[in-house]
Amino acid sequence: MNLIANFAVLASRRTIFDLSVCDLAWDDALVFINELASIPVGQTVVCFVNAHNMLTALRDDEYHQIMSRNLVLPDGVGLNIASRITHGAPFPANLNGTDFVPAFLTFMETPRRIGLIGGAREVVEKAAENFSKHTPWHEFVVISDGFFDKASSEPVIAEVERQKLDILIVGMGTPLQEKWVHQNIRADHARLVLTVGALFDFVSGTVPRAPKTVRMMRLEWAYRLVQEPARLWRRYIIGIPIFLLRVLQYRFSRRARILAQPDERSSAAAHATGEQKKIEQMKKAG
């Protein structure tokens, strides 16, 4: 992450499970990420984290470490609940990638060259076509579908280098997409990288969005569960209670750590004083 992105995370964040999540409002997030896309050097990787991603990060230390280096935006009602429990207030905005990325492309007036990686070939190509209709001043380039050998990505990386991109959008599902970007995408490949999960499925029309009223109520997860129960029941029926339990555990363990800090500092200071006295006594004896 470049210095400006790092400063923003430090200046405007809420910690959820020891991961810094930006608490910017919708307009502020658009302005800020647009500025990041305009910086001529460095790179920022933006990811969208929901309750499922957070549970994955708790089980996968490598994923958690990678996310801690990225610019993390809050996605969904689960993060709001975690913020209420831990910090006393919800996040200012639900910055889910499905809504935020198309809005960001519209907000970004400067024409950009944007590469797409992920999904089935027909899905990513249709997504590129619809993105072009939505924001015709940008140029969208399909770099690859998501069905390439992740252990041998040289042809895909070579195509990324050849295309001279400003922005790269990667939709391969978490935590695969974040790990792949971290291992393969360099700062000179694109100034801004967006990891977007199933965004291409929605933009291409392959998977229907929930009705607007349902989305406004932040119940799109329930709509998706009804549409794909076999694939998603474990994530929501089992995952949500586990997530809430972990949030409560984190809140009370966090409070205990904060309350313990003065005692730990006192103990460390006393230990240091004792060691200093021992050194002085040894000097006198010598």
Backbone as CSV, one residue per row, in Angstrom:
resi,resn,N_x,N_y,N_z,CA_x,CA_y,CA_z,C_x,C_y,C_z
1,MET,0.845,-1.185,0.000,0.000,0.000,0.000,0.884,1.240,0.000
2,ASN,0.536,2.262,-0.818,1.358,3.462,-0.836,1.099,4.318,0.397
3,LEU,1.906,5.368,0.573,1.869,6.151,1.799,0.542,6.852,1.995
4,ILE,-0.061,7.343,0.904,-1.329,8.057,1.039,-2.427,7.112,1.497
5,ALA,-2.493,5.917,0.921,-3.495,4.939,1.351,-3.268,4.553,2.804
6,ASN,-2.005,4.381,3.169,-1.690,4.003,4.539,-2.112,5.104,5.506
7,PHE,-1.887,6.352,5.137,-2.291,7.463,5.993,-3.803,7.479,6.182
8,ALA,-4.541,7.222,5.111,-6.004,7.250,5.213,-6.506,6.150,6.130
9,VAL,-5.890,4.968,6.041,-6.302,3.866,6.905,-6.072,4.242,8.366
10,LEU,-4.934,4.866,8.646,-4.631,5.253,10.020,-5.541,6.372,10.498
11,ALA,-5.923,7.271,9.590,-6.699,8.434,9.981,-8.181,8.131,10.116
12,SER,-8.689,7.174,9.358,-10.123,6.921,9.344,-10.362,5.420,9.275
13,ARG,-10.403,4.783,10.438,-10.533,3.334,10.449,-11.224,2.856,11.717
14,ARG,-11.728,1.626,11.635,-12.229,0.910,12.805,-11.643,-0.489,12.751
15,THR,-11.152,-0.947,13.863,-10.514,-2.250,13.906,-11.550,-3.330,14.201
16,ILE,-11.648,-4.291,13.292,-12.516,-5.451,13.460,-11.627,-6.683,13.372
17,PHE,-11.566,-7.465,14.451,-10.680,-8.632,14.493,-9.233,-8.256,14.149
18,ASP,-8.775,-7.141,14.697,-7.406,-6.655,14.485,-7.107,-6.348,13.028
19,LEU,-8.139,-6.094,12.231,-7.976,-5.694,10.842,-8.557,-4.295,10.674
20,SER,-7.781,-3.371,10.118,-8.234,-1.993,9.945,-9.208,-1.901,8.776
21,VAL,-10.430,-1.440,9.056,-11.474,-1.300,8.039,-11.826,0.180,7.929
22,CYS,-11.780,0.721,6.734,-12.044,2.144,6.540,-13.489,2.473,6.900
23,ASP,-13.682,3.594,7.598,-15.038,4.009,7.959,-15.422,5.289,7.221
24,LEU,-15.028,5.356,5.945,-15.383,6.504,5.115,-16.838,6.414,4.671
25,ALA,-17.475,7.578,4.529,-18.805,7.645,3.926,-18.684,7.391,2.428
26,TRP,-19.817,7.163,1.802,-19.829,6.774,0.385,-19.097,7.795,-0.488
27,ASP,-19.474,9.081,-0.403,-18.848,10.105,-1.244,-17.367,10.258,-0.930
28,ASP,-17.021,10.201,0.345,-15.618,10.331,0.735,-14.787,9.180,0.182
29,ALA,-15.354,7.983,0.186,-14.636,6.827,-0.352,-14.418,6.976,-1.858
30,LEU,-15.423,7.460,-2.575,-15.274,7.672,-4.015,-14.168,8.683,-4.308
31,VAL,-14.189,9.788,-3.580,-13.175,10.831,-3.791,-11.789,10.293,-3.479
32,PHE,-11.668,9.618,-2.357,-10.368,9.137,-1.913,-9.774,8.120,-2.879
33,ILE,-10.563,7.132,-3.298,-10.028,6.094,-4.185,-9.761,6.662,-5.575
34,ASN,-10.538,7.644,-5.987,-10.249,8.318,-7.249,-8.890,9.015,-7.189
35,GLU,-8.578,9.612,-6.028,-7.263,10.237,-5.855,-6.152,9.195,-5.913
36,LEU,-6.391,8.035,-5.317,-5.387,6.976,-5.365,-5.115,6.530,-6.800
37,ALA,-6.173,6.488,-7.620,-6.006,6.092,-9.019,-5.227,7.126,-9.816
38,SER,-5.147,8.356,-9.302,-4.479,9.442,-10.017,-3.009,9.580,-9.656
39,ILE,-2.575,8.906,-8.610,-1.183,9.015,-8.184,-0.285,8.321,-9.207
40,PRO,0.760,8.987,-9.703,1.582,8.417,-10.779,2.519,7.302,-10.345
41,VAL,2.715,7.114,-9.031,3.609,6.064,-8.556,2.912,5.276,-7.455
42,GLY,3.454,4.106,-7.136,2.895,3.301,-6.059,1.681,2.506,-6.498
43,GLN,1.133,1.762,-5.561,-0.024,0.925,-5.858,-0.871,0.742,-4.602
44,THR,-2.180,0.729,-4.790,-3.108,0.418,-3.705,-4.003,-0.736,-4.141
45,VAL,-4.124,-1.735,-3.283,-5.043,-2.848,-3.523,-6.251,-2.635,-2.619
46,VAL,-7.435,-2.554,-3.226,-8.687,-2.332,-2.496,-9.452,-3.647,-2.450
47,CYS,-9.891,-4.021,-1.253,-10.708,-5.222,-1.121,-11.956,-4.911,-0.300
48,PHE,-12.979,-5.713,-0.496,-14.273,-5.526,0.148,-14.495,-6.711,1.083
49,VAL,-14.657,-6.421,2.369,-14.687,-7.485,3.364,-16.056,-7.592,4.010
50,ASN,-16.639,-8.799,3.954,-17.904,-9.067,4.624,-17.674,-10.059,5.770
51,ALA,-18.735,-10.502,6.392,-18.608,-11.401,7.539,-17.908,-12.699,7.151
52,HIS,-18.232,-13.240,5.980,-17.611,-14.475,5.527,-16.107,-14.302,5.357
53,ASN,-15.686,-13.178,4.747,-14.254,-12.915,4.587,-13.556,-12.809,5.928
54,MET,-14.218,-12.160,6.896,-13.623,-11.998,8.212,-13.408,-13.354,8.888
55,LEU,-14.387,-14.229,8.800,-14.222,-15.564,9.379,-13.083,-16.318,8.687
56,THR,-12.962,-16.148,7.373,-11.865,-16.778,6.637,-10.523,-16.245,7.131
57,ALA,-10.450,-14.921,7.354,-9.205,-14.314,7.825,-8.817,-14.813,9.211
58,LEU,-9.812,-15.138,10.041,-9.520,-15.657,11.370,-8.925,-17.064,11.309
59,ARG,-9.267,-17.806,10.262,-8.748,-19.169,10.110,-7.452,-19.227,9.302
60,ASP,-7.217,-18.182,8.498,-6.115,-18.179,7.534,-5.215,-16.989,7.822
61,ASP,-4.114,-17.234,8.514,-3.230,-16.139,8.923,-2.599,-15.438,7.724
62,GLU,-2.264,-16.197,6.682,-1.676,-15.579,5.484,-2.646,-14.576,4.871
63,TYR,-3.902,-14.968,4.765,-4.939,-14.086,4.225,-5.096,-12.830,5.085
64,HIS,-5.096,-13.012,6.411,-5.218,-11.877,7.323,-4.052,-10.906,7.139
65,GLN,-2.841,-11.439,7.005,-1.669,-10.586,6.824,-1.741,-9.812,5.520
66,ILE,-2.209,-10.473,4.462,-2.345,-9.787,3.172,-3.391,-8.684,3.258
67,MET,-4.510,-8.976,3.888,-5.576,-7.979,4.012,-5.114,-6.772,4.823
68,SER,-4.240,-6.998,5.794,-3.756,-5.891,6.615,-2.915,-4.911,5.816
69,ARG,-2.430,-5.332,4.651,-1.648,-4.455,3.778,-2.523,-3.753,2.742
70,ASN,-3.780,-4.164,2.635,-4.687,-3.605,1.640,-5.560,-2.504,2.230
71,LEU,-6.256,-1.812,1.351,-7.267,-0.837,1.773,-8.596,-1.583,1.855
72,VAL,-9.106,-1.778,3.057,-10.262,-2.642,3.301,-11.522,-1.798,3.455
73,LEU,-12.547,-2.119,2.667,-13.833,-1.430,2.743,-14.894,-2.379,3.293
74,PRO,-15.832,-1.860,4.110,-16.825,-2.728,4.767,-17.976,-3.092,3.838
75,ASP,-18.316,-4.363,3.817,-19.354,-4.878,2.925,-20.385,-5.651,3.750
76,GLY,-21.587,-5.115,3.841,-22.689,-5.895,4.371,-23.052,-5.638,5.820
77,VAL,-24.192,-6.219,6.185,-24.770,-5.994,7.507,-23.922,-6.638,8.607
78,GLY,-23.201,-7.713,8.281,-22.367,-8.355,9.286,-21.299,-7.432,9.837
79,LEU,-20.659,-6.665,8.963,-19.647,-5.710,9.405,-20.274,-4.593,10.229
80,ASN,-21.482,-4.198,9.875,-22.181,-3.179,10.670,-22.461,-3.675,12.083
81,ILE,-22.897,-4.920,12.186,-23.152,-5.494,13.512,-21.859,-5.548,14.312
82,ALA,-20.781,-5.981,13.667,-19.487,-6.041,14.350,-19.051,-4.663,14.811
83,SER,-19.279,-3.650,13.980,-18.898,-2.288,14.353,-19.741,-1.767,15.511
84,ARG,-21.037,-2.063,15.493,-21.912,-1.647,16.604,-21.463,-2.273,17.918
85,ILE,-21.182,-3.561,17.882,-20.810,-4.271,19.098,-19.445,-3.803,19.608
86,THR,-18.522,-3.610,18.684,-17.147,-3.298,19.077,-16.917,-1.815,19.310
87,HIS,-17.551,-0.958,18.483,-17.261,0.478,18.531,-18.478,1.345,18.846
88,GLY,-19.637,0.738,18.965,-20.822,1.489,19.364,-21.589,2.155,18.255
89,ALA,-21.183,1.979,17.000,-21.886,2.618,15.879,-21.624,1.818,14.606
90,PRO,-22.565,1.831,13.663,-22.343,1.129,12.394,-21.377,1.919,11.518
91,PHE,-20.912,1.295,10.462,-20.097,2.010,9.489,-20.961,3.055,8.773
92,PRO,-20.363,4.170,8.349,-21.146,5.218,7.686,-21.815,4.759,6.396
93,ALA,-21.222,3.770,5.719,-21.779,3.327,4.434,-21.462,1.854,4.207
94,ASN,-22.339,1.197,3.464,-22.120,-0.177,3.031,-21.393,-0.125,1.691
95,LEU,-20.086,-0.291,1.712,-19.271,-0.123,0.512,-19.026,-1.471,-0.161
96,ASN,-20.111,-2.175,-0.476,-19.956,-3.474,-1.139,-19.502,-3.273,-2.580
97,GLY,-18.675,-4.195,-3.060,-18.083,-4.057,-4.380,-19.088,-4.058,-5.510
98,THR,-20.192,-4.776,-5.353,-21.183,-4.881,-6.427,-21.787,-3.523,-6.764
99,ASP,-21.987,-2.683,-5.762,-22.518,-1.341,-5.996,-21.413,-0.301,-6.136
100,PHE,-20.348,-0.471,-5.345,-19.341,0.583,-5.290,-18.509,0.677,-6.564
101,VAL,-18.111,-0.463,-7.126,-17.216,-0.423,-8.285,-17.874,0.250,-9.492
102,PRO,-19.123,-0.113,-9.886,-19.750,0.630,-10.982,-19.904,2.114,-10.673
103,ALA,-20.232,2.447,-9.419,-20.345,3.859,-9.047,-18.997,4.557,-9.157
104,PHE,-17.941,3.874,-8.746,-16.601,4.450,-8.828,-16.196,4.684,-10.280
105,LEU,-16.493,3.742,-11.162,-16.164,3.907,-12.576,-16.893,5.116,-13.166
106,THR,-18.118,5.343,-12.736,-18.875,6.504,-13.190,-18.289,7.795,-12.613
107,PHE,-17.924,7.762,-11.332,-17.373,8.944,-10.657,-16.030,9.351,-11.251
108,MET,-15.256,8.405,-11.698,-13.905,8.655,-12.214,-13.994,9.236,-13.633
109,GLU,-13.843,10.550,-13.749,-14.041,11.232,-15.030,-12.855,11.073,-15.972
110,THR,-11.653,10.958,-15.430,-10.467,10.793,-16.268,-10.488,9.418,-16.927
111,PRO,-10.372,9.343,-18.244,-10.385,8.033,-18.919,-9.242,7.146,-18.427
112,ARG,-9.567,5.903,-18.145,-8.581,4.948,-17.664,-8.598,3.683,-18.515
113,ARG,-7.449,3.020,-18.532,-7.343,1.721,-19.191,-7.448,0.662,-18.091
114,ILE,-8.491,-0.167,-18.177,-8.866,-1.045,-17.067,-8.861,-2.493,-17.528
115,GLY,-8.110,-3.324,-16.829,-8.040,-4.744,-17.151,-8.943,-5.567,-16.256
116,LEU,-9.475,-6.654,-16.806,-10.366,-7.553,-16.065,-9.790,-8.963,-16.064
117,ILE,-9.779,-9.596,-14.881,-9.358,-10.990,-14.735,-10.374,-11.695,-13.845
118,GLY,-10.879,-12.865,-14.322,-11.753,-13.656,-13.469,-13.018,-14.101,-14.155
119,GLY,-13.687,-15.087,-13.552,-14.943,-15.591,-14.087,-14.747,-16.477,-15.301
120,ALA,-15.850,-16.987,-15.804,-15.819,-17.734,-17.065,-15.571,-16.763,-18.212
121,ARG,-15.041,-17.245,-19.325,-14.687,-16.367,-20.445,-15.883,-15.555,-20.929
122,GLU,-17.026,-16.209,-21.114,-18.193,-15.474,-21.614,-18.701,-14.477,-20.580
123,VAL,-18.527,-14.779,-19.312,-18.985,-13.878,-18.248,-18.133,-12.620,-18.204
124,VAL,-16.810,-12.772,-18.197,-15.934,-11.604,-18.105,-16.008,-10.761,-19.370
125,GLU,-16.206,-11.395,-20.514,-16.348,-10.630,-21.753,-17.652,-9.826,-21.761
126,LYS,-18.737,-10.441,-21.277,-19.996,-9.715,-21.193,-19.902,-8.591,-20.155
127,ALA,-19.193,-8.846,-19.056,-19.006,-7.803,-18.052,-18.249,-6.621,-18.651
128,ALA,-17.199,-6.901,-19.429,-16.436,-5.825,-20.078,-17.327,-5.038,-21.030
129,GLU,-18.179,-5.749,-21.763,-19.103,-5.076,-22.690,-20.069,-4.163,-21.939
130,ASN,-20.620,-4.634,-20.827,-21.563,-3.824,-20.057,-20.872,-2.665,-19.340
131,PHE,-19.655,-2.897,-18.867,-18.888,-1.797,-18.287,-18.665,-0.699,-19.329
132,SER,-18.357,-1.103,-20.565,-18.111,-0.136,-21.635,-19.358,0.674,-21.957
133,LYS,-20.525,0.039,-21.910,-21.780,0.760,-22.123,-22.054,1.725,-20.973
134,HIS,-21.718,1.290,-19.772,-21.968,2.081,-18.566,-21.056,3.296,-18.499
135,THR,-19.775,3.126,-18.855,-18.790,4.213,-18.802,-17.935,4.162,-20.069
136,PRO,-18.446,4.673,-21.171,-17.751,4.526,-22.460,-16.442,5.318,-22.559
137,TRP,-16.177,6.226,-21.640,-14.922,6.981,-21.704,-13.726,6.162,-21.186
138,HIS,-13.997,5.048,-20.496,-12.915,4.154,-20.090,-12.723,3.061,-21.140
139,GLU,-11.526,2.462,-21.150,-11.248,1.343,-22.046,-11.081,0.081,-21.212
140,PHE,-11.901,-0.922,-21.490,-11.875,-2.166,-20.723,-11.236,-3.279,-21.554
141,VAL,-10.296,-3.972,-20.923,-9.538,-5.019,-21.608,-9.677,-6.317,-20.816
142,VAL,-10.155,-7.369,-21.478,-10.212,-8.684,-20.832,-8.818,-9.299,-20.893
143,ILE,-8.188,-9.412,-19.737,-6.857,-10.010,-19.656,-6.952,-11.526,-19.688
144,SER,-7.853,-12.076,-18.861,-8.005,-13.535,-18.782,-9.276,-13.867,-18.040
145,ASP,-9.818,-15.038,-18.300,-10.851,-15.567,-17.423,-10.170,-16.054,-16.142
146,GLY,-10.933,-16.633,-15.235,-10.358,-17.056,-13.972,-9.896,-18.493,-13.948
147,PHE,-9.959,-19.185,-15.091,-9.660,-20.618,-15.128,-8.276,-20.882,-15.723
148,PHE,-7.276,-20.199,-15.171,-5.900,-20.441,-15.575,-5.155,-21.089,-14.408
149,ASP,-3.989,-21.598,-14.693,-3.180,-22.274,-13.672,-2.600,-21.225,-12.728
150,LYS,-3.118,-21.173,-11.491,-2.672,-20.146,-10.547,-1.227,-20.362,-10.116
151,ALA,-0.753,-21.602,-10.213,0.629,-21.887,-9.838,1.614,-21.532,-10.946
152,SER,1.097,-21.286,-12.144,1.958,-20.934,-13.276,1.255,-19.831,-14.075
153,SER,1.327,-18.627,-13.546,0.542,-17.504,-14.082,1.318,-16.631,-15.056
154,GLU,2.473,-17.085,-15.513,3.332,-16.232,-16.344,2.630,-15.678,-17.587
155,PRO,1.822,-16.478,-18.323,1.154,-15.903,-19.500,0.184,-14.775,-19.138
156,VAL,-0.525,-14.925,-18.028,-1.458,-13.879,-17.600,-0.696,-12.631,-17.175
157,ILE,0.378,-12.802,-16.412,1.183,-11.665,-15.974,1.800,-10.952,-17.176
158,ALA,2.258,-11.721,-18.156,2.832,-11.128,-19.366,1.799,-10.275,-20.099
159,GLU,0.550,-10.751,-20.121,-0.515,-9.974,-20.780,-0.830,-8.708,-19.988
160,VAL,-0.812,-8.796,-18.655,-1.004,-7.601,-17.831,0.073,-6.577,-18.147
161,GLU,1.322,-7.011,-18.229,2.422,-6.096,-18.545,2.254,-5.480,-19.929
162,ARG,1.829,-6.277,-20.884,1.705,-5.806,-22.262,0.623,-4.753,-22.421
163,GLN,-0.436,-4.852,-21.620,-1.595,-3.978,-21.797,-1.419,-2.581,-21.187
164,LYS,-0.400,-2.373,-20.337,-0.125,-1.037,-19.768,-1.376,-0.458,-19.112
165,LEU,-1.830,-1.093,-18.058,-3.090,-0.741,-17.416,-2.924,0.388,-16.399
166,ASP,-4.018,1.096,-16.177,-4.107,2.027,-15.049,-4.717,1.328,-13.837
167,ILE,-5.751,0.508,-14.099,-6.506,-0.165,-13.041,-6.692,-1.627,-13.430
168,LEU,-6.602,-2.505,-12.438,-6.858,-3.926,-12.660,-7.972,-4.373,-11.727
169,ILE,-8.992,-5.024,-12.282,-10.106,-5.564,-11.495,-10.021,-7.083,-11.547
170,VAL,-9.915,-7.708,-10.363,-9.733,-9.154,-10.277,-10.910,-9.760,-9.522
171,GLY,-11.610,-10.682,-10.177,-12.763,-11.329,-9.558,-12.633,-12.835,-9.589
172,MET,-11.980,-13.396,-8.573,-11.769,-14.848,-8.530,-12.197,-15.453,-7.202
173,GLY,-12.879,-14.693,-6.367,-13.312,-15.216,-5.077,-12.218,-15.115,-4.033
174,THR,-12.646,-14.969,-2.775,-11.692,-14.854,-1.675,-11.491,-16.228,-1.017
175,PRO,-10.314,-16.468,-0.485,-9.136,-15.590,-0.424,-8.208,-15.721,-1.621
176,LEU,-8.610,-16.513,-2.632,-7.737,-16.765,-3.778,-7.315,-15.475,-4.461
177,GLN,-8.270,-14.568,-4.712,-7.942,-13.370,-5.484,-6.935,-12.479,-4.759
178,GLU,-7.110,-12.298,-3.452,-6.182,-11.456,-2.707,-4.790,-12.078,-2.650
179,LYS,-4.719,-13.384,-2.459,-3.416,-14.058,-2.419,-2.740,-13.995,-3.785
180,TRP,-3.508,-14.201,-4.836,-2.922,-14.185,-6.188,-2.397,-12.799,-6.529
181,VAL,-3.179,-11.771,-6.217,-2.724,-10.397,-6.471,-1.452,-10.105,-5.684
182,HIS,-1.449,-10.480,-4.418,-0.280,-10.222,-3.570,0.970,-10.898,-4.123
183,GLN,0.827,-12.088,-4.665,1.976,-12.853,-5.129,2.422,-12.486,-6.537
184,ASN,1.526,-11.879,-7.342,1.826,-11.738,-8.767,1.754,-10.320,-9.334
185,ILE,0.974,-9.444,-8.748,0.757,-8.131,-9.354,1.673,-7.097,-8.714
186,ARG,2.558,-6.522,-9.539,3.517,-5.540,-9.053,2.967,-4.118,-9.193
187,ALA,3.642,-3.183,-8.569,3.205,-1.795,-8.589,3.193,-1.225,-9.997
188,ASP,4.095,-1.704,-10.864,4.133,-1.172,-12.231,3.082,-1.805,-13.137
189,HIS,2.352,-2.805,-12.634,1.290,-3.422,-13.427,0.037,-2.557,-13.462
190,ALA,-0.301,-1.926,-12.334,-1.490,-1.069,-12.233,-1.388,-0.274,-10.941
191,ARG,-1.769,0.988,-10.998,-1.708,1.824,-9.794,-2.788,1.447,-8.788
192,LEU,-3.916,0.953,-9.305,-5.034,0.591,-8.444,-5.510,-0.806,-8.821
193,VAL,-5.664,-1.665,-7.817,-6.175,-3.023,-8.028,-7.415,-3.192,-7.157
194,LEU,-8.498,-3.668,-7.743,-9.750,-3.918,-7.031,-10.029,-5.413,-7.052
195,THR,-10.144,-6.028,-5.878,-10.509,-7.447,-5.813,-11.998,-7.527,-5.501
196,VAL,-12.782,-8.144,-6.386,-14.222,-7.898,-6.399,-15.102,-9.142,-6.295
197,GLY,-14.533,-10.320,-6.054,-15.370,-11.497,-5.879,-16.236,-11.804,-7.086
198,ALA,-17.556,-11.871,-6.866,-18.501,-12.290,-7.915,-19.049,-11.118,-8.727
199,LEU,-18.382,-9.968,-8.701,-18.899,-8.785,-9.395,-19.203,-9.045,-10.867
200,PHE,-18.325,-9.762,-11.571,-18.531,-9.982,-13.005,-19.822,-10.755,-13.277
201,ASP,-20.180,-11.666,-12.366,-21.434,-12.404,-12.533,-22.628,-11.460,-12.525
202,PHE,-22.598,-10.477,-11.631,-23.715,-9.528,-11.537,-23.712,-8.543,-12.703
203,VAL,-22.538,-8.007,-13.037,-22.460,-7.008,-14.117,-22.835,-7.623,-15.454
204,SER,-22.466,-8.882,-15.674,-22.784,-9.552,-16.939,-24.249,-9.954,-17.024
205,GLY,-24.950,-9.958,-15.877,-26.337,-10.400,-15.859,-26.479,-11.896,-15.666
206,THR,-25.366,-12.599,-15.464,-25.417,-14.051,-15.257,-26.151,-14.392,-13.966
207,VAL,-25.916,-13.613,-12.933,-26.592,-13.780,-11.644,-27.425,-12.518,-11.389
208,PRO,-28.736,-12.641,-11.169,-29.582,-11.460,-10.977,-29.355,-10.810,-9.616
209,ARG,-29.431,-9.486,-9.579,-29.387,-8.767,-8.314,-30.740,-8.869,-7.620
210,ALA,-30.716,-8.687,-6.309,-31.963,-8.630,-5.554,-32.720,-7.351,-5.937
211,PRO,-34.052,-7.336,-5.762,-34.808,-6.100,-6.013,-34.255,-4.947,-5.178
212,LYS,-34.429,-3.738,-5.671,-33.851,-2.557,-5.019,-34.311,-2.420,-3.571
213,THR,-35.587,-2.709,-3.308,-36.101,-2.600,-1.936,-35.366,-3.549,-1.006
214,VAL,-35.111,-4.764,-1.477,-34.387,-5.745,-0.670,-32.969,-5.257,-0.407
215,ARG,-32.332,-4.667,-1.427,-30.961,-4.168,-1.251,-30.930,-3.007,-0.270
216,MET,-31.935,-2.133,-0.322,-31.987,-1.005,0.603,-32.138,-1.475,2.043
217,MET,-32.814,-2.595,2.236,-32.978,-3.170,3.572,-31.759,-3.991,3.994
218,ARG,-30.745,-4.066,3.112,-29.521,-4.828,3.354,-29.828,-6.308,3.590
219,LEU,-30.761,-6.829,2.792,-31.135,-8.234,2.899,-30.825,-9.007,1.621
220,GLU,-29.880,-8.485,0.841,-29.549,-9.177,-0.401,-28.970,-10.565,-0.118
221,TRP,-28.313,-10.706,1.023,-27.769,-12.014,1.384,-28.897,-13.046,1.492
222,ALA,-30.059,-12.634,2.036,-31.188,-13.552,2.168,-31.751,-13.904,0.786
223,TYR,-31.801,-12.923,-0.100,-32.273,-13.158,-1.464,-31.355,-14.157,-2.171
224,ARG,-30.043,-13.981,-2.006,-29.092,-14.881,-2.638,-29.193,-16.288,-2.046
225,LEU,-29.472,-16.362,-0.749,-29.623,-17.672,-0.108,-30.811,-18.419,-0.696
226,VAL,-31.900,-17.713,-0.943,-33.083,-18.334,-1.552,-32.778,-18.787,-2.976
227,GLN,-31.981,-17.996,-3.700,-31.656,-18.318,-5.082,-30.690,-19.506,-5.185
228,GLU,-29.715,-19.576,-4.244,-28.695,-20.625,-4.309,-28.530,-21.302,-2.944
229,PRO,-29.563,-21.983,-2.455,-29.477,-22.555,-1.101,-28.401,-23.628,-0.960
230,ALA,-28.211,-24.458,-1.987,-27.236,-25.546,-1.882,-25.814,-25.023,-1.722
231,ARG,-25.514,-23.898,-2.364,-24.157,-23.349,-2.311,-23.937,-22.442,-1.118
232,LEU,-24.986,-21.739,-0.677,-24.792,-20.671,0.302,-25.330,-20.969,1.692
233,TRP,-26.044,-22.083,1.902,-26.683,-22.287,3.206,-25.653,-22.362,4.332
234,ARG,-24.530,-22.998,4.064,-23.519,-23.127,5.120,-22.945,-21.765,5.496
235,ARG,-22.720,-20.923,4.479,-22.142,-19.597,4.739,-23.047,-18.758,5.636
236,TYR,-24.368,-18.807,5.393,-25.287,-17.915,6.111,-25.925,-18.579,7.331
237,ILE,-26.415,-19.798,7.188,-27.121,-20.448,8.298,-26.159,-20.807,9.428
238,ILE,-24.980,-21.273,9.065,-23.980,-21.616,10.075,-23.020,-20.457,10.315
239,GLY,-22.609,-19.797,9.237,-21.587,-18.760,9.332,-22.003,-17.545,10.143
240,ILE,-23.255,-17.098,10.000,-23.686,-15.887,10.702,-23.648,-16.061,12.223
241,PRO,-24.225,-17.139,12.795,-24.114,-17.309,14.257,-22.666,-17.414,14.740
242,ILE,-21.828,-18.105,13.965,-20.415,-18.216,14.355,-19.757,-16.838,14.338
243,PHE,-20.065,-16.061,13.317,-19.489,-14.715,13.213,-19.899,-13.855,14.405
244,LEU,-21.180,-13.880,14.766,-21.655,-13.072,15.895,-20.991,-13.501,17.195
245,LEU,-20.815,-14.809,17.364,-20.124,-15.303,18.559,-18.695,-14.806,18.600
246,ARG,-18.000,-14.866,17.465,-16.617,-14.409,17.426,-16.520,-12.907,17.676
247,VAL,-17.507,-12.143,17.199,-17.511,-10.693,17.452,-17.620,-10.414,18.943
248,LEU,-18.527,-11.115,19.618,-18.686,-10.922,21.066,-17.406,-11.313,21.812
249,GLN,-16.811,-12.419,21.398,-15.553,-12.839,22.024,-14.473,-11.796,21.810
250,TYR,-14.414,-11.251,20.605,-13.394,-10.241,20.289,-13.612,-8.979,21.110
251,ARG,-14.878,-8.577,21.275,-15.160,-7.363,22.034,-14.640,-7.473,23.465
252,PHE,-14.954,-8.586,24.125,-14.573,-8.705,25.523,-13.075,-8.976,25.685
253,SER,-12.484,-9.698,24.743,-11.036,-9.906,24.822,-10.302,-8.600,24.539
254,ARG,-10.864,-7.782,23.641,-10.260,-6.478,23.339,-10.319,-5.579,24.565
255,ARG,-11.471,-5.578,25.256,-11.602,-4.767,26.466,-10.598,-5.227,27.520
256,ALA,-10.434,-6.549,27.639,-9.479,-7.072,28.622,-8.054,-6.661,28.279
257,ARG,-7.720,-6.670,26.972,-6.372,-6.269,26.570,-6.131,-4.801,26.867
258,ILE,-7.147,-3.957,26.615,-6.998,-2.524,26.870,-6.830,-2.264,28.357
259,LEU,-7.658,-2.932,29.176,-7.575,-2.735,30.619,-6.256,-3.263,31.181
260,ALA,-5.697,-4.276,30.536,-4.452,-4.872,31.029,-3.222,-4.072,30.649
261,GLN,-3.355,-3.191,29.672,-2.184,-2.470,29.191,-1.477,-1.654,30.269
262,PRO,-2.189,-0.873,31.146,-1.477,-0.128,32.186,-0.689,-1.034,33.120
263,ASP,-1.273,-2.188,33.505,-0.572,-3.122,34.372,0.669,-3.684,33.693
264,GLU,0.531,-3.960,32.386,1.668,-4.490,31.649,2.784,-3.459,31.573
265,ARG,2.405,-2.169,31.354,3.420,-1.129,31.303,4.103,-0.963,32.663
266,SER,3.305,-1.028,33.743,3.871,-0.905,35.086,4.825,-2.051,35.382
267,SER,4.403,-3.263,34.988,5.244,-4.434,35.211,6.550,-4.331,34.431
268,ALA,6.448,-3.848,33.191,7.650,-3.698,32.365,8.576,-2.645,32.949
269,ALA,7.972,-1.551,33.433,8.784,-0.488,34.027,9.474,-0.984,35.297
270,ALA,8.739,-1.742,36.131,9.321,-2.271,37.359,10.456,-3.239,37.052
271,HIS,10.238,-4.049,36.015,11.270,-5.004,35.619,12.531,-4.273,35.160
272,ALA,12.329,-3.211,34.358,13.458,-2.437,33.863,14.213,-1.771,35.009
273,THR,13.454,-1.246,36.000,14.086,-0.619,37.165,14.906,-1.626,37.947
274,GLY,14.342,-2.825,38.138,15.051,-3.877,38.845,16.332,-4.283,38.142
275,GLU,16.259,-4.382,36.804,17.447,-4.753,36.046,18.510,-3.668,36.144
276,GLN,18.065,-2.410,36.128,19.010,-1.309,36.239,19.708,-1.326,37.600
277,LYS,18.961,-1.616,38.680,19.554,-1.694,40.022,20.594,-2.810,40.094
278,LYS,20.284,-3.943,39.448,21.235,-5.055,39.435,22.530,-4.653,38.743
279,ILE,22.384,-3.924,37.639,23.586,-3.477,36.900,24.432,-2.536,37.740
280,GLU,23.749,-1.615,38.426,24.478,-0.657,39.281,25.186,-1.375,40.418
281,GLN,24.522,-2.383,41.017,25.141,-3.136,42.087,26.373,-3.904,41.602
282,MET,26.268,-4.467,40.410,27.397,-5.188,39.827,28.572,-4.253,39.562
283,LYS,28.256,-3.027,39.124,29.326,-2.050,38.883,30.032,-1.702,40.184
284,LYS,29.253,-1.488,41.275,29.828,-1.157,42.567,30.694,-2.306,43.077
285,ALA,30.191,-3.532,42.930,30.933,-4.700,43.397,32.232,-4.869,42.631
286,GLY,32.173,-4.510,41.325,33.373,-4.629,40.507,34.370,-3.547,40.829
